[in-house]
Amino acid sequence: MLNDAEVRALDRYCEQFHVTNRSKLIREAVIRTILQKMDENSPTLF
């Protein structure tokens, strides 16, 4: 769920960059962020 300001920002972004599939954009952004965080916090040997 997004609040009103977030929806407006998303709508503006999609219009500006001609995004036709908002679900794909959101899904890829979330997964990219999760994978980056997991990589930053992964245990290391040294």
C-alpha positions in Angstrom: 0.0 0.0 0.0 1.2 3.5 -0.9 0.1 6.8 0.6 -1.2 9.6 -1.6 2.1 11.3 -1.9 3.8 8.1 -2.9 1.2 7.4 -5.5 1.6 10.9 -7.0 5.4 10.5 -7.1 5.0 7.1 -8.8 2.5 8.4 -11.3 4.8 11.3 -12.1 7.8 9.0 -12.6 5.9 6.6 -14.8 4.6 9.4 -17.0 8.0 11.1 -17.3 9.8 7.9 -18.2 7.0 6.3 -20.2 6.7 3.3 -17.8 3.8 1.1 -18.9 4.1 -1.7 -16.3 4.0 -0.2 -12.8 3.9 -3.5 -11.0 7.1 -4.7 -12.7 8.8 -1.4 -11.8 7.9 -1.6 -8.2 8.7 -5.4 -8.0 12.2 -4.8 -9.5 12.9 -1.8 -7.3 12.0 -3.8 -4.2 14.0 -6.9 -5.1 17.0 -4.7 -6.1 16.9 -3.0 -2.7 16.5 -6.2 -0.8 19.4 -7.9 -2.7 21.7 -4.9 -2.1 20.9 -4.9 1.6 21.5 -8.6 1.8 24.8 -8.2 0.0 25.9 -5.3 2.3 25.0 -7.3 5.4 26.3 -10.7 4.3 28.8 -12.4 6.7 32.4 -12.4 5.6 35.3 -14.7 6.5 37.7 -11.9 7.2 
